[in-house]
Amino acid sequence: MVGLEHETAFVMVEGSSDLADELVAFAGLDAADLNNYYLVANYIACLEKFGLLAEVISEQPLFQ
């Protein structure tokens, strides 16, 4: 079972932790999420799990 809440972008997955992690890796983070250490750490862990961390880091400019 997957639940999505449009206003807050909350995602709930029951029965598959891999699917939950894949959704986090795909969805990414917004500016507000970057202030939450747990969400950032979870996002990085999900990217590492699917081998996407290097790809995401290489797309970002070092200084803005």
PQR file with spaces between the fields and no chain letter, atoms N, CA, C, O and H, PARSE charges and radii, in Angstrom:
ATOM       1  N    MET     1       0.856   -1.165    0.000 -0.4000 1.5000
ATOM       2  CA   MET     1       0.000    0.000    0.000 -0.0000 2.0000
ATOM       3  C    MET     1       0.906    1.233    0.000  0.5500 1.7000
ATOM       4  O    MET     1       1.881    1.310    0.747 -0.5500 1.4000
ATOM       5  N    VAL     2       0.558    2.183   -0.850 -0.4000 1.5000
ATOM       6  CA   VAL     2       1.301    3.436   -0.944 -0.0000 2.0000
ATOM       7  C    VAL     2       0.326    4.579   -0.733  0.5500 1.7000
ATOM       8  O    VAL     2      -0.744    4.611   -1.340 -0.5500 1.4000
ATOM       9  H    VAL     2      -0.234    2.121   -1.457  0.4000 1.0000
ATOM      10  N    GLY     3       0.695    5.512    0.125 -0.4000 1.5000
ATOM      11  CA   GLY     3      -0.114    6.701    0.356 -0.0000 2.0000
ATOM      12  C    GLY     3       0.697    7.946    0.042  0.5500 1.7000
ATOM      13  O    GLY     3       1.847    8.070    0.464 -0.5500 1.4000
ATOM      14  H    GLY     3       1.564    5.485    0.618  0.4000 1.0000
ATOM      15  N    LEU     4       0.101    8.857   -0.690 -0.4000 1.5000
ATOM      16  CA   LEU     4       0.756   10.117   -1.057 -0.0000 2.0000
ATOM      17  C    LEU     4      -0.129   11.275   -0.637  0.5500 1.7000
ATOM      18  O    LEU     4      -1.338   11.254   -0.864 -0.5500 1.4000
ATOM      19  H    LEU     4      -0.833    8.756   -1.032  0.4000 1.0000
ATOM      20  N    GLU     5       0.472   12.282   -0.027 -0.4000 1.5000
ATOM      21  CA   GLU     5      -0.267   13.468    0.374 -0.0000 2.0000
ATOM      22  C    GLU     5       0.303   14.632   -0.437  0.5500 1.7000
ATOM      23  O    GLU     5       1.473   14.984   -0.288 -0.5500 1.4000
ATOM      24  H    GLU     5       1.455   12.298    0.157  0.4000 1.0000
ATOM      25  N    HIS     6      -0.511   15.214   -1.277 -0.4000 1.5000
ATOM      26  CA   HIS     6      -0.052   16.200   -2.249 -0.0000 2.0000
ATOM      27  C    HIS     6       0.470   17.493   -1.605  0.5500 1.7000
ATOM      28  O    HIS     6       1.518   17.992   -2.013 -0.5500 1.4000
ATOM      29  H    HIS     6      -1.461   14.928   -1.398  0.4000 1.0000
ATOM      30  N    GLU     7      -0.218   18.030   -0.637 -0.4000 1.5000
ATOM      31  CA   GLU     7       0.142   19.331   -0.050 -0.0000 2.0000
ATOM      32  C    GLU     7       1.517   19.316    0.616  0.5500 1.7000
ATOM      33  O    GLU     7       2.306   20.241    0.422 -0.5500 1.4000
ATOM      34  H    GLU     7      -1.069   17.624   -0.305  0.4000 1.0000
ATOM      35  N    THR     8       1.810   18.280    1.395 -0.4000 1.5000
ATOM      36  CA   THR     8       3.073   18.222    2.135 -0.0000 2.0000
ATOM      37  C    THR     8       4.100   17.292    1.503  0.5500 1.7000
ATOM      38  O    THR     8       5.243   17.245    1.958 -0.5500 1.4000
ATOM      39  H    THR     8       1.169   17.529    1.552  0.4000 1.0000
ATOM      40  N    ALA     9       3.721   16.559    0.472 -0.4000 1.5000
ATOM      41  CA   ALA     9       4.585   15.582   -0.205 -0.0000 2.0000
ATOM      42  C    ALA     9       4.941   14.409    0.706  0.5500 1.7000
ATOM      43  O    ALA     9       5.964   13.756    0.503 -0.5500 1.4000
ATOM      44  H    ALA     9       2.793   16.597    0.102  0.4000 1.0000
ATOM      45  N    PHE    10       4.109   14.140    1.702 -0.4000 1.5000
ATOM      46  CA   PHE    10       4.327   12.996    2.583 -0.0000 2.0000
ATOM      47  C    PHE    10       4.052   11.712    1.813  0.5500 1.7000
ATOM      48  O    PHE    10       3.040   11.599    1.120 -0.5500 1.4000
ATOM      49  H    PHE    10       3.278   14.671    1.867  0.4000 1.0000
ATOM      50  N    VAL    11       4.956   10.749    1.938 -0.4000 1.5000
ATOM      51  CA   VAL    11       4.804    9.458    1.279 -0.0000 2.0000
ATOM      52  C    VAL    11       4.832    8.374    2.342  0.5500 1.7000
ATOM      53  O    VAL    11       5.718    8.357    3.196 -0.5500 1.4000
ATOM      54  H    VAL    11       5.778   10.841    2.501  0.4000 1.0000
ATOM      55  N    MET    12       3.863    7.472    2.291 -0.4000 1.5000
ATOM      56  CA   MET    12       3.798    6.352    3.214 -0.0000 2.0000
ATOM      57  C    MET    12       3.771    5.073    2.393  0.5500 1.7000
ATOM      58  O    MET    12       2.943    4.925    1.494 -0.5500 1.4000
ATOM      59  H    MET    12       3.142    7.487    1.597  0.4000 1.0000
ATOM      60  N    VAL    13       4.671    4.152    2.699 -0.4000 1.5000
ATOM      61  CA   VAL    13       4.713    2.873    2.000 -0.0000 2.0000
ATOM      62  C    VAL    13       4.629    1.775    3.046  0.5500 1.7000
ATOM      63  O    VAL    13       5.396    1.754    4.009 -0.5500 1.4000
ATOM      64  H    VAL    13       5.343    4.272    3.429  0.4000 1.0000
ATOM      65  N    GLU    14       3.708    0.884    2.849 -0.4000 1.5000
ATOM      66  CA   GLU    14       3.549   -0.253    3.755 -0.0000 2.0000
ATOM      67  C    GLU    14       3.863   -1.526    2.991  0.5500 1.7000
ATOM      68  O    GLU    14       3.267   -1.798    1.949 -0.5500 1.4000
ATOM      69  H    GLU    14       3.084    0.901    2.067  0.4000 1.0000
ATOM      70  N    GLY    15       4.807   -2.310    3.517 -0.4000 1.5000
ATOM      71  CA   GLY    15       5.095   -3.609    2.932 -0.0000 2.0000
ATOM      72  C    GLY    15       6.351   -3.686    2.086  0.5500 1.7000
ATOM      73  O    GLY    15       6.754   -4.785    1.706 -0.5500 1.4000
ATOM      74  H    GLY    15       5.292   -2.089    4.364  0.4000 1.0000
ATOM      75  N    SER    16       6.991   -2.558    1.772 -0.4000 1.5000
ATOM      76  CA   SER    16       8.195   -2.613    0.953 -0.0000 2.0000
ATOM      77  C    SER    16       9.120   -1.451    1.296  0.5500 1.7000
ATOM      78  O    SER    16       8.909   -0.325    0.846 -0.5500 1.4000
ATOM      79  H    SER    16       6.664   -1.665    2.081  0.4000 1.0000
ATOM      80  N    SER    17      10.131   -1.728    2.086 -0.4000 1.5000
ATOM      81  CA   SER    17      11.077   -0.672    2.441 -0.0000 2.0000
ATOM      82  C    SER    17      11.906   -0.257    1.223  0.5500 1.7000
ATOM      83  O    SER    17      12.320    0.898    1.121 -0.5500 1.4000
ATOM      84  H    SER    17      10.303   -2.642    2.452  0.4000 1.0000
ATOM      85  N    ASP    18      12.151   -1.193    0.297 -0.4000 1.5000
ATOM      86  CA   ASP    18      12.891   -0.837   -0.911 -0.0000 2.0000
ATOM      87  C    ASP    18      12.122    0.164   -1.757  0.5500 1.7000
ATOM      88  O    ASP    18      12.713    1.098   -2.297 -0.5500 1.4000
ATOM      89  H    ASP    18      11.815   -2.131    0.380  0.4000 1.0000
ATOM      90  N    LEU    19      10.812   -0.018   -1.879 -0.4000 1.5000
ATOM      91  CA   LEU    19       9.999    0.925   -2.633 -0.0000 2.0000
ATOM      92  C    LEU    19       9.995    2.292   -1.955  0.5500 1.7000
ATOM      93  O    LEU    19      10.074    3.319   -2.628 -0.5500 1.4000
ATOM      94  H    LEU    19      10.332   -0.778   -1.440  0.4000 1.0000
ATOM      95  N    ALA    20       9.905    2.307   -0.647 -0.4000 1.5000
ATOM      96  CA   ALA    20       9.934    3.574    0.089 -0.0000 2.0000
ATOM      97  C    ALA    20      11.253    4.303   -0.166  0.5500 1.7000
ATOM      98  O    ALA    20      11.258    5.510   -0.408 -0.5500 1.4000
ATOM      99  H    ALA    20       9.841    1.472   -0.100  0.4000 1.0000
ATOM     100  N    ASP    21      12.358    3.582   -0.114 -0.4000 1.5000
ATOM     101  CA   ASP    21      13.673    4.190   -0.347 -0.0000 2.0000
ATOM     102  C    ASP    21      13.811    4.673   -1.791  0.5500 1.7000
ATOM     103  O    ASP    21      14.397    5.727   -2.041 -0.5500 1.4000
ATOM     104  H    ASP    21      12.354    2.602    0.083  0.4000 1.0000
ATOM     105  N    GLU    22      13.276    3.912   -2.730 -0.4000 1.5000
ATOM     106  CA   GLU    22      13.336    4.310   -4.131 -0.0000 2.0000
ATOM     107  C    GLU    22      12.529    5.585   -4.376  0.5500 1.7000
ATOM     108  O    GLU    22      12.950    6.442   -5.153 -0.5500 1.4000
ATOM     109  H    GLU    22      12.800    3.056   -2.527  0.4000 1.0000
ATOM     110  N    LEU    23      11.392    5.715   -3.734 -0.4000 1.5000
ATOM     111  CA   LEU    23      10.581    6.929   -3.874 -0.0000 2.0000
ATOM     112  C    LEU    23      11.292    8.143   -3.297  0.5500 1.7000
ATOM     113  O    LEU    23      11.224    9.229   -3.873 -0.5500 1.4000
ATOM     114  H    LEU    23      11.050    5.019   -3.103  0.4000 1.0000
ATOM     115  N    VAL    24      11.970    7.976   -2.175 -0.4000 1.5000
ATOM     116  CA   VAL    24      12.731    9.074   -1.572 -0.0000 2.0000
ATOM     117  C    VAL    24      13.853    9.505   -2.510  0.5500 1.7000
ATOM     118  O    VAL    24      14.050   10.699   -2.736 -0.5500 1.4000
ATOM     119  H    VAL    24      12.025    7.094   -1.707  0.4000 1.0000
ATOM     120  N    ALA    25      14.591    8.535   -3.059 -0.4000 1.5000
ATOM     121  CA   ALA    25      15.697    8.849   -3.966 -0.0000 2.0000
ATOM     122  C    ALA    25      15.191    9.555   -5.218  0.5500 1.7000
ATOM     123  O    ALA    25      15.840   10.476   -5.713 -0.5500 1.4000
ATOM     124  H    ALA    25      14.431    7.565   -2.875  0.4000 1.0000
ATOM     125  N    PHE    26      14.046    9.138   -5.730 -0.4000 1.5000
ATOM     126  CA   PHE    26      13.489    9.732   -6.942 -0.0000 2.0000
ATOM     127  C    PHE    26      12.931   11.127   -6.695  0.5500 1.7000
ATOM     128  O    PHE    26      13.116   12.022   -7.520 -0.5500 1.4000
ATOM     129  H    PHE    26      13.518    8.390   -5.328  0.4000 1.0000
ATOM     130  N    ALA    27      12.251   11.321   -5.568 -0.4000 1.5000
ATOM     131  CA   ALA    27      11.580   12.583   -5.288 -0.0000 2.0000
ATOM     132  C    ALA    27      12.559   13.711   -4.970  0.5500 1.7000
ATOM     133  O    ALA    27      12.322   14.858   -5.349 -0.5500 1.4000
ATOM     134  H    ALA    27      12.101   10.594   -4.898  0.4000 1.0000
ATOM     135  N    GLY    28      13.645   13.401   -4.285 -0.4000 1.5000
ATOM     136  CA   GLY    28      14.610   14.439   -3.930 -0.0000 2.0000
ATOM     137  C    GLY    28      14.145   15.265   -2.746  0.5500 1.7000
ATOM     138  O    GLY    28      13.220   14.886   -2.028 -0.5500 1.4000
ATOM     139  H    GLY    28      13.838   12.469   -3.977  0.4000 1.0000
ATOM     140  N    LEU    29      14.802   16.399   -2.553 -0.4000 1.5000
ATOM     141  CA   LEU    29      14.509   17.284   -1.433 -0.0000 2.0000
ATOM     142  C    LEU    29      14.218   18.686   -1.947  0.5500 1.7000
ATOM     143  O    LEU    29      14.764   19.111   -2.965 -0.5500 1.4000
ATOM     144  H    LEU    29      15.554   16.707   -3.136  0.4000 1.0000
ATOM     145  N    ASP    30      13.357   19.396   -1.236 -0.4000 1.5000
ATOM     146  CA   ASP    30      13.137   20.794   -1.580 -0.0000 2.0000
ATOM     147  C    ASP    30      13.909   21.670   -0.583  0.5500 1.7000
ATOM     148  O    ASP    30      14.575   21.153    0.314 -0.5500 1.4000
ATOM     149  H    ASP    30      12.914   19.051   -0.408  0.4000 1.0000
ATOM     150  N    ALA    31      13.818   22.961   -0.740 -0.4000 1.5000
ATOM     151  CA   ALA    31      14.591   23.884    0.101 -0.0000 2.0000
ATOM     152  C    ALA    31      14.268   23.724    1.586  0.5500 1.7000
ATOM     153  O    ALA    31      15.168   23.796    2.423 -0.5500 1.4000
ATOM     154  H    ALA    31      13.277   23.380   -1.469  0.4000 1.0000
ATOM     155  N    ALA    32      13.013   23.512    1.918 -0.4000 1.5000
ATOM     156  CA   ALA    32      12.628   23.343    3.329 -0.0000 2.0000
ATOM     157  C    ALA    32      13.196   22.042    3.896  0.5500 1.7000
ATOM     158  O    ALA    32      13.593   21.995    5.060 -0.5500 1.4000
ATOM     159  H    ALA    32      12.282   23.454    1.238  0.4000 1.0000
ATOM     160  N    ASP    33      13.236   20.988    3.081 -0.4000 1.5000
ATOM     161  CA   ASP    33      13.762   19.695    3.537 -0.0000 2.0000
ATOM     162  C    ASP    33      15.243   19.772    3.878  0.5500 1.7000
ATOM     163  O    ASP    33      15.717   19.038    4.745 -0.5500 1.4000
ATOM     164  H    ASP    33      12.913   21.026    2.136  0.4000 1.0000
ATOM     165  N    LEU    34      15.976   20.648    3.210 -0.4000 1.5000
ATOM     166  CA   LEU    34      17.417   20.745    3.442 -0.0000 2.0000
ATOM     167  C    LEU    34      17.749   21.222    4.850  0.5500 1.7000
ATOM     168  O    LEU    34      18.886   21.059    5.293 -0.5500 1.4000
ATOM     169  H    LEU    34      15.591   21.244    2.505  0.4000 1.0000
ATOM     170  N    ASN    35      16.800   21.802    5.560 -0.4000 1.5000
ATOM     171  CA   ASN    35      17.011   22.236    6.940 -0.0000 2.0000
ATOM     172  C    ASN    35      16.738   21.137    7.957  0.5500 1.7000
ATOM     173  O    ASN    35      16.915   21.348    9.157 -0.5500 1.4000
ATOM     174  H    ASN    35      15.877   21.935    5.200  0.4000 1.0000
ATOM     175  N    ASN    36      16.310   19.969    7.494 -0.4000 1.5000
ATOM     176  CA   ASN    36      15.995   18.850    8.373 -0.0000 2.0000
ATOM     177  C    ASN    36      17.087   17.788    8.222  0.5500 1.7000
ATOM     178  O    ASN    36      17.159   17.112    7.195 -0.5500 1.4000
ATOM     179  H    ASN    36      16.167   19.798    6.519  0.4000 1.0000
ATOM     180  N    TYR    37      17.940   17.642    9.249 -0.4000 1.5000
ATOM     181  CA   TYR    37      19.075   16.726    9.172 -0.0000 2.0000
ATOM     182  C    TYR    37      18.643   15.283    8.912  0.5500 1.7000
ATOM     183  O    TYR    37      19.322   14.556    8.187 -0.5500 1.4000
ATOM     184  H    TYR    37      17.881   18.191   10.083  0.4000 1.0000
ATOM     185  N    TYR    38      17.531   14.867    9.491 -0.4000 1.5000
ATOM     186  CA   TYR    38      17.063   13.491    9.278 -0.0000 2.0000
ATOM     187  C    TYR    38      16.717   13.261    7.806  0.5500 1.7000
ATOM     188  O    TYR    38      17.113   12.246    7.231 -0.5500 1.4000
ATOM     189  H    TYR    38      16.979   15.457   10.080  0.4000 1.0000
ATOM     190  N    LEU    39      15.986   14.189    7.194 -0.4000 1.5000
ATOM     191  CA   LEU    39      15.586   14.025    5.799 -0.0000 2.0000
ATOM     192  C    LEU    39      16.801   14.009    4.874  0.5500 1.7000
ATOM     193  O    LEU    39      16.842   13.236    3.917 -0.5500 1.4000
ATOM     194  H    LEU    39      15.665   15.012    7.661  0.4000 1.0000
ATOM     195  N    VAL    40      17.787   14.856    5.154 -0.4000 1.5000
ATOM     196  CA   VAL    40      19.002   14.888    4.339 -0.0000 2.0000
ATOM     197  C    VAL    40      19.763   13.568    4.483  0.5500 1.7000
ATOM     198  O    VAL    40      20.193   12.992    3.484 -0.5500 1.4000
ATOM     199  H    VAL    40      17.754   15.484    5.931  0.4000 1.0000
ATOM     200  N    ALA    41      19.929   13.093    5.700 -0.4000 1.5000
ATOM     201  CA   ALA    41      20.646   11.838    5.934 -0.0000 2.0000
ATOM     202  C    ALA    41      19.924   10.666    5.283  0.5500 1.7000
ATOM     203  O    ALA    41      20.562    9.793    4.695 -0.5500 1.4000
ATOM     204  H    ALA    41      19.579   13.561    6.512  0.4000 1.0000
ATOM     205  N    ASN    42      18.603   10.641    5.383 -0.4000 1.5000
ATOM     206  CA   ASN    42      17.824    9.567    4.774 -0.0000 2.0000
ATOM     207  C    ASN    42      17.938    9.614    3.251  0.5500 1.7000
ATOM     208  O    ASN    42      18.067    8.574    2.605 -0.5500 1.4000
ATOM     209  H    ASN    42      18.084   11.350    5.860  0.4000 1.0000
ATOM     210  N    TYR    43      17.891   10.810    2.678 -0.4000 1.5000
ATOM     211  CA   TYR    43      18.020   10.982    1.230 -0.0000 2.0000
ATOM     212  C    TYR    43      19.379   10.475    0.745  0.5500 1.7000
ATOM     213  O    TYR    43      19.461    9.770   -0.261 -0.5500 1.4000
ATOM     214  H    TYR    43      17.786   11.655    3.202  0.4000 1.0000
ATOM     215  N    ILE    44      20.445   10.839    1.468 -0.4000 1.5000
ATOM     216  CA   ILE    44      21.782   10.383    1.094 -0.0000 2.0000
ATOM     217  C    ILE    44      21.876    8.865    1.187  0.5500 1.7000
ATOM     218  O    ILE    44      22.450    8.226    0.306 -0.5500 1.4000
ATOM     219  H    ILE    44      20.378   11.412    2.285  0.4000 1.0000
ATOM     220  N    ALA    45      21.322    8.286    2.239 -0.4000 1.5000
ATOM     221  CA   ALA    45      21.341    6.827    2.390 -0.0000 2.0000
ATOM     222  C    ALA    45      20.597    6.141    1.246  0.5500 1.7000
ATOM     223  O    ALA    45      21.043    5.110    0.741 -0.5500 1.4000
ATOM     224  H    ALA    45      20.856    8.806    2.955  0.4000 1.0000
ATOM     225  N    CYS    46      19.473    6.706    0.841 -0.4000 1.5000
ATOM     226  CA   CYS    46      18.691    6.125   -0.255 -0.0000 2.0000
ATOM     227  C    CYS    46      19.447    6.240   -1.579  0.5500 1.7000
ATOM     228  O    CYS    46      19.430    5.308   -2.383 -0.5500 1.4000
ATOM     229  H    CYS    46      19.111    7.543    1.250  0.4000 1.0000
ATOM     230  N    LEU    47      20.103    7.367   -1.808 -0.4000 1.5000
ATOM     231  CA   LEU    47      20.900    7.521   -3.026 -0.0000 2.0000
ATOM     232  C    LEU    47      22.041    6.514   -3.055  0.5500 1.7000
ATOM     233  O    LEU    47      22.311    5.906   -4.091 -0.5500 1.4000
ATOM     234  H    LEU    47      20.116    8.124   -1.155  0.4000 1.0000
ATOM     235  N    GLU    48      22.710    6.336   -1.924 -0.4000 1.5000
ATOM     236  CA   GLU    48      23.808    5.363   -1.846 -0.0000 2.0000
ATOM     237  C    GLU    48      23.305    3.954   -2.116  0.5500 1.7000
ATOM     238  O    GLU    48      23.971    3.177   -2.801 -0.5500 1.4000
ATOM     239  H    GLU    48      22.490    6.830   -1.082  0.4000 1.0000
ATOM     240  N    LYS    49      22.148    3.621   -1.590 -0.4000 1.5000
ATOM     241  CA   LYS    49      21.576    2.286   -1.749 -0.0000 2.0000
ATOM     242  C    LYS    49      21.379    1.926   -3.220  0.5500 1.7000
ATOM     243  O    LYS    49      21.553    0.771   -3.608 -0.5500 1.4000
ATOM     244  H    LYS    49      21.607    4.252   -1.033  0.4000 1.0000
ATOM     245  N    PHE    50      21.015    2.916   -4.037 -0.4000 1.5000
ATOM     246  CA   PHE    50      20.751    2.658   -5.448 -0.0000 2.0000
ATOM     247  C    PHE    50      21.891    3.132   -6.357  0.5500 1.7000
ATOM     248  O    PHE    50      21.736    3.161   -7.578 -0.5500 1.4000
ATOM     249  H    PHE    50      20.873    3.854   -3.721  0.4000 1.0000
ATOM     250  N    GLY    51      23.030    3.501   -5.768 -0.4000 1.5000
ATOM     251  CA   GLY    51      24.200    3.893   -6.542 -0.0000 2.0000
ATOM     252  C    GLY    51      24.038    5.208   -7.280  0.5500 1.7000
ATOM     253  O    GLY    51      24.628    5.390   -8.345 -0.5500 1.4000
ATOM     254  H    GLY    51      23.155    3.478   -4.777  0.4000 1.0000
ATOM     255  N    LEU    52      23.250    6.129   -6.739 -0.4000 1.5000
ATOM     256  CA   LEU    52      22.965    7.398   -7.411 -0.0000 2.0000
ATOM     257  C    LEU    52      23.642    8.605   -6.779  0.5500 1.7000
ATOM     258  O    LEU    52      23.526    9.712   -7.303 -0.5500 1.4000
ATOM     259  H    LEU    52      22.770    5.981   -5.875  0.4000 1.0000
ATOM     260  N    LEU    53      24.342    8.422   -5.676 -0.4000 1.5000
ATOM     261  CA   LEU    53      24.898    9.564   -4.950 -0.0000 2.0000
ATOM     262  C    LEU    53      25.905   10.339   -5.802  0.5500 1.7000
ATOM     263  O    LEU    53      25.833   11.566   -5.868 -0.5500 1.4000
ATOM     264  H    LEU    53      24.437    7.522   -5.250  0.4000 1.0000
ATOM     265  N    ALA    54      26.829    9.654   -6.447 -0.4000 1.5000
ATOM     266  CA   ALA    54      27.843   10.337   -7.260 -0.0000 2.0000
ATOM     267  C    ALA    54      27.193   11.104   -8.404  0.5500 1.7000
ATOM     268  O    ALA    54      27.647   12.193   -8.755 -0.5500 1.4000
ATOM     269  H    ALA    54      26.887    8.657   -6.393  0.4000 1.0000
ATOM     270  N    GLU    55      26.151   10.555   -8.980 -0.4000 1.5000
ATOM     271  CA   GLU    55      25.443   11.224  -10.075 -0.0000 2.0000
ATOM     272  C    GLU    55      24.780   12.514   -9.606  0.5500 1.7000
ATOM     273  O    GLU    55      24.850   13.530  -10.296 -0.5500 1.4000
ATOM     274  H    GLU    55      25.782    9.671   -8.694  0.4000 1.0000
ATOM     275  N    VAL    56      24.146   12.485   -8.454 -0.4000 1.5000
ATOM     276  CA   VAL    56      23.458   13.661   -7.929 -0.0000 2.0000
ATOM     277  C    VAL    56      24.461   14.734   -7.520  0.5500 1.7000
ATOM     278  O    VAL    56      24.243   15.918   -7.776 -0.5500 1.4000
ATOM     279  H    VAL    56      24.089   11.659   -7.893  0.4000 1.0000
ATOM     280  N    ILE    57      25.549   14.330   -6.891 -0.4000 1.5000
ATOM     281  CA   ILE    57      26.556   15.297   -6.457 -0.0000 2.0000
ATOM     282  C    ILE    57      27.229   15.954   -7.655  0.5500 1.7000
ATOM     283  O    ILE    57      27.499   17.154   -7.622 -0.5500 1.4000
ATOM     284  H    ILE    57      25.726   13.368   -6.683  0.4000 1.0000
ATOM     285  N    SER    58      27.499   15.207   -8.693 -0.4000 1.5000
ATOM     286  CA   SER    58      28.182   15.779   -9.859 -0.0000 2.0000
ATOM     287  C    SER    58      27.320   16.765  -10.630  0.5500 1.7000
ATOM     288  O    SER    58      27.848   17.589  -11.376 -0.5500 1.4000
ATOM     289  H    SER    58      27.280   14.232   -8.719  0.4000 1.0000
ATOM     290  N    GLU    59      26.008   16.698  -10.465 -0.4000 1.5000
ATOM     291  CA   GLU    59      25.087   17.622  -11.148 -0.0000 2.0000
ATOM     292  C    GLU    59      24.980   18.953  -10.453  0.5500 1.7000
ATOM     293  O    GLU    59      24.516   19.915  -11.066 -0.5500 1.4000
ATOM     294  H    GLU    59      25.579   16.029   -9.859  0.4000 1.0000
ATOM     295  N    GLN    60      25.384   19.060   -9.206 -0.4000 1.5000
ATOM     296  CA   GLN    60      25.207   20.270   -8.418 -0.0000 2.0000
ATOM     297  C    GLN    60      26.428   21.166   -8.507  0.5500 1.7000
ATOM     298  O    GLN    60      27.550   20.676   -8.372 -0.5500 1.4000
ATOM     299  H    GLN    60      25.761   18.279   -8.708  0.4000 1.0000
ATOM     300  N    PRO    61      26.249   22.473   -8.731 -0.5600 1.5000
ATOM     301  CA   PRO    61      27.402   23.385   -8.695  0.2800 2.0000
ATOM     302  C    PRO    61      27.934   23.512   -7.280  0.5500 1.7000
ATOM     303  O    PRO    61      27.171   23.433   -6.318 -0.5500 1.4000
ATOM     304  N    LEU    62      29.235   23.708   -7.148 -0.4000 1.5000
ATOM     305  CA   LEU    62      29.829   23.820   -5.830 -0.0000 2.0000
ATOM     306  C    LEU    62      29.461   25.118   -5.136  0.5500 1.7000
ATOM     307  O    LEU    62      29.239   25.135   -3.926 -0.5500 1.4000
ATOM     308  H    LEU    62      29.855   23.773   -7.929  0.4000 1.0000
ATOM     309  N    PHE    63      29.394   26.201   -5.889 -0.4000 1.5000
ATOM     310  CA   PHE    63      29.064   27.485   -5.308 -0.0000 2.0000
ATOM     311  C    PHE    63      27.978   28.137   -6.143  0.5500 1.7000
ATOM     312  O    PHE    63      27.998   28.079   -7.372 -0.5500 1.4000
ATOM     313  H    PHE    63      29.575   26.187   -6.873  0.4000 1.0000
ATOM     314  N    GLN    64      27.032   28.757   -5.455 -0.4000 1.5000
ATOM     315  CA   GLN    64      25.961   29.432   -6.178 -0.0000 2.0000
ATOM     316  C    GLN    64      25.980   30.910   -5.893  0.5500 1.7000
ATOM     317  O    GLN    64      25.147   31.651   -6.416 -0.5500 1.4000
ATOM     318  H    GLN    64      27.016   28.804   -4.457  0.4000 1.0000
